[in-house]
Amino acid sequence: MVDFDLIIVGAGTGGTTAARFAAQKGLEVCLIDSKPREKIGDKICGDAVGTEAFELLKINPPKAGVDLSCHIKGAKLYSPNLQKCIELIDPKQAGYVVDRLKFGQRLLNEALDSGVKQFLDKTRALDLIYKEGIVTGLKVKAKNGEQAELKSKIVIDASGFYSPLRKKVKNPMIEKEIPKIDSILCYREIINFPKKDQEVQDPEYITIILDPEKAPGGYIWYFPKNESSINLGLGVYMDYKGKVREFYKKYAFNEFVKTPNIEIESSGGGVVPVRRPLWSCADNGLMLIGDAGCHVNPLHGGGIDPSMRAGFYAAITAADAIESGNHTLEKLWDFNYKVMTTFGAEFAALDLLRMVLQVLTNEDLNFGLEKDLLTAGEILEIASTGSITLSLFEMAKKAIQGLSNPKLLLDLNYLRIRMNEIAKHYRKFPRTIHDFAEWKNTTVQIYDKIQNMIVKVKKNEKENIKGSEAHG
Ligand SMILES: Cc1cc2nc3c(=O)[nH]c(=O)nc-3n(C[C@H](O)[C@H](O)[C@H](O)COP(=O)(O)OP(=O)(O)OC[C@H]3O[C@@H](n4cnc5c(N)ncnc54)[C@H](O)[C@@H]3O)c2cc1C
């Protein structure tokens, strides 16, 4: 039995950030991870991260010669038929492609240098210890293979998508399982090739191709790493579990790799949650951050930035709670408030957009993007704020452009209204747990409206198919 103020489970981007700020606040922090120390940061990932979290948290950005692979000016978003390319360039979309292992090692070392009391690698969290309804520590399998107990005032779960602890939480407000429909299964490779054999396409941009036929539910990505290396991947619905590699080979690898002279530096699959945060990311004595709390941008699956932000919010909430001597959910509710009123509001709106985008067909996407029903400016506004404001003039312009597909235009407009509504609603997240039930009811109602719209879109699609078959 060892006593700490705070135990953090998982030394990923979320856990190391929480550890850094909690230690800086003077807490006695124990950080544990099931991996050996030298493997911390080694994660199957697209490796792209924006500048925002570093600026906001005053953490040094990735640096050449340390953990930076390359700088990114923006993103290029392609329609399924590749006829339309939307360039998304703004400071918020700019950023970095990192060397994931070196980036993770740097974040770990900086956390340890901030004064983390103990770092236990090869230590697996097995279960939460509850005492009188409050989490007071963990059961772990220690490095030597034996089971042990670690005691603390607060536990932060940063153990990622498959969090074993989320399943053990007693409070029903915290969802134990993430529905399959809210997760995306990815496969990616880091591929090196001689410069003379193949040039890296658009080396200053990350390239994203929307194509519901080749990447159902997700997208194909092509991210540069340096002048002779790329991170190439594809994400699909979880139901395509047995097929993701095949889809990757066929629609990503065969499309983009033009030389046999390649070296595959790393390959593998992974799952990312793509939905709004959990209803509550806190319980008595416990907070969940990063993938464990569904703190991932639902539109593109970027989770490095929000995991770091959540790590910061959890650390300051923990410090405040420990100072007050109150570690109950009522006190830790402030963490929910911080998450939901900031990136949580944005993610709830983007979650609605994601749900609708996932049911649009290649034809709809080709049409919508080519006719500018959604422009680069609007996509950027949505991506950074979770909502868009359109003037009457812009609405009228769209109505004319979308005239030949009025249904899609109406659906997009309805979606825009609901996105604004939910972002506003999240920004009014209750300060205390007592008003949560009412807030949740309204949230569910907004989601239901979009679900109903999706049912109608799917029904129309079926009828269209039937109609064209009858004509055929
Ligand atoms: C294929 C793919 C591509 C992606 N591309 C991008 C991208 O380009 N940009 C981006 O921003 N995001 C991307 N993401 C998402 C991003 O990787 C995650 O959202 C982010 O890493 C979440 O960080 P985290 O700290 O919550 O969890 P993780 O980084 O997953 O860290 C969890 C840590 O917990 C440890 N752990 C797990 N279980 C236990 C246990 N029982 N006991 C102790 N330790 C444990 C693990 O070893 C790990 O070190 C991608 C994800 C995938 C799968």
Ligand as a Chemical Component Dictionary entry (heavy atoms), coordinates in Angstrom:
data_LIG
# 
_chem_comp.id                   LIG 
_chem_comp.type                 NON-POLYMER 
_chem_comp.pdbx_formal_charge   0 
_chem_comp.three_letter_code    LIG 
# 
loop_
_chem_comp_atom.comp_id 
_chem_comp_atom.atom_id 
_chem_comp_atom.alt_atom_id 
_chem_comp_atom.type_symbol 
_chem_comp_atom.charge 
_chem_comp_atom.model_Cartn_x 
_chem_comp_atom.model_Cartn_y 
_chem_comp_atom.model_Cartn_z 
_chem_comp_atom.pdbx_ordinal 
LIG C1  C1  C 0 -5.159 4.883  -36.375 1  
LIG C2  C2  C 0 -5.347 6.126  -35.565 2  
LIG C3  C3  C 0 -4.971 7.343  -36.107 3  
LIG C4  C4  C 0 -5.075 8.502  -35.337 4  
LIG N1  N1  N 0 -4.619 9.678  -35.856 5  
LIG C5  C5  C 0 -4.624 10.793 -35.110 6  
LIG C6  C6  C 0 -4.028 11.996 -35.586 7  
LIG O1  O1  O 0 -3.473 12.073 -36.670 8  
LIG N2  N2  N 0 -4.080 13.079 -34.775 9  
LIG C7  C7  C 0 -4.656 13.051 -33.535 10 
LIG O2  O2  O 0 -4.704 14.078 -32.853 11 
LIG N3  N3  N 0 -5.213 11.920 -33.061 12 
LIG C8  C8  C 0 -5.189 10.783 -33.797 13 
LIG N4  N4  N 0 -5.710 9.619  -33.296 14 
LIG C9  C9  C 0 -6.305 9.628  -31.947 15 
LIG C10 C10 C 0 -5.215 9.760  -30.885 16 
LIG O3  O3  O 0 -4.192 8.842  -31.127 17 
LIG C11 C11 C 0 -5.814 9.516  -29.492 18 
LIG O4  O4  O 0 -7.020 10.220 -29.390 19 
LIG C12 C12 C 0 -4.867 10.001 -28.402 20 
LIG O5  O5  O 0 -3.655 9.306  -28.475 21 
LIG C13 C13 C 0 -5.521 9.775  -27.046 22 
LIG O6  O6  O 0 -4.587 9.887  -26.037 23 
LIG P1  P1  P 0 -4.851 9.201  -24.612 24 
LIG O7  O7  O 0 -3.779 9.747  -23.737 25 
LIG O8  O8  O 0 -6.248 9.346  -24.215 26 
LIG O9  O9  O 0 -4.660 7.637  -24.857 27 
LIG P2  P2  P 0 -3.472 6.795  -25.428 28 
LIG O10 O10 O 0 -2.529 7.626  -26.217 29 
LIG O11 O11 O 0 -4.094 5.622  -26.071 30 
LIG O12 O12 O 0 -2.675 6.333  -24.123 31 
LIG C14 C14 C 0 -3.179 5.402  -23.231 32 
LIG C15 C15 C 0 -2.028 4.850  -22.402 33 
LIG O13 O13 O 0 -2.595 4.035  -21.373 34 
LIG C16 C16 C 0 -1.841 2.851  -21.254 35 
LIG N5  N5  N 0 -2.735 1.830  -20.689 36 
LIG C17 C17 C 0 -3.787 1.232  -21.275 37 
LIG N6  N6  N 0 -4.392 0.384  -20.431 38 
LIG C18 C18 C 0 -3.705 0.446  -19.278 39 
LIG C19 C19 C 0 -3.837 -0.198 -18.010 40 
LIG N7  N7  N 0 -4.814 -1.082 -17.763 41 
LIG N8  N8  N 0 -2.948 0.091  -17.039 42 
LIG C20 C20 C 0 -1.947 0.988  -17.257 43 
LIG N9  N9  N 0 -1.769 1.618  -18.430 44 
LIG C21 C21 C 0 -2.642 1.366  -19.417 45 
LIG C22 C22 C 0 -1.369 2.560  -22.664 46 
LIG O14 O14 O 0 -0.203 1.739  -22.657 47 
LIG C23 C23 C 0 -1.102 3.961  -23.212 48 
LIG O15 O15 O 0 0.239  4.351  -23.002 49 
LIG C24 C24 C 0 -5.625 8.440  -34.026 50 
LIG C25 C25 C 0 -6.035 7.215  -33.496 51 
LIG C26 C26 C 0 -5.893 6.067  -34.244 52 
LIG C27 C27 C 0 -6.311 4.752  -33.645 53 
# 
loop_
_chem_comp_bond.comp_id 
_chem_comp_bond.atom_id_1 
_chem_comp_bond.atom_id_2 
_chem_comp_bond.value_order 
_chem_comp_bond.pdbx_ordinal 
LIG C1  C2  SING 1  
LIG C2  C3  SING 2  
LIG C2  C26 DOUB 3  
LIG C3  C4  DOUB 4  
LIG C4  N1  SING 5  
LIG C4  C24 SING 6  
LIG N1  C5  DOUB 7  
LIG C5  C6  SING 8  
LIG C5  C8  SING 9  
LIG C6  O1  DOUB 10 
LIG C6  N2  SING 11 
LIG N2  C7  SING 12 
LIG C7  O2  DOUB 13 
LIG C7  N3  SING 14 
LIG N3  C8  DOUB 15 
LIG C8  N4  SING 16 
LIG N4  C9  SING 17 
LIG N4  C24 SING 18 
LIG C9  C10 SING 19 
LIG C10 O3  SING 20 
LIG C10 C11 SING 21 
LIG C11 O4  SING 22 
LIG C11 C12 SING 23 
LIG C12 O5  SING 24 
LIG C12 C13 SING 25 
LIG C13 O6  SING 26 
LIG O6  P1  SING 27 
LIG P1  O7  DOUB 28 
LIG P1  O8  SING 29 
LIG P1  O9  SING 30 
LIG O9  P2  SING 31 
LIG P2  O10 DOUB 32 
LIG P2  O11 SING 33 
LIG P2  O12 SING 34 
LIG O12 C14 SING 35 
LIG C14 C15 SING 36 
LIG C15 O13 SING 37 
LIG C15 C23 SING 38 
LIG O13 C16 SING 39 
LIG C16 N5  SING 40 
LIG C16 C22 SING 41 
LIG N5  C17 SING 42 
LIG N5  C21 SING 43 
LIG C17 N6  DOUB 44 
LIG N6  C18 SING 45 
LIG C18 C19 SING 46 
LIG C18 C21 DOUB 47 
LIG C19 N7  SING 48 
LIG C19 N8  DOUB 49 
LIG N8  C20 SING 50 
LIG C20 N9  DOUB 51 
LIG N9  C21 SING 52 
LIG C22 O14 SING 53 
LIG C22 C23 SING 54 
LIG C23 O15 SING 55 
LIG C24 C25 DOUB 56 
LIG C25 C26 SING 57 
LIG C26 C27 SING 58 
# 
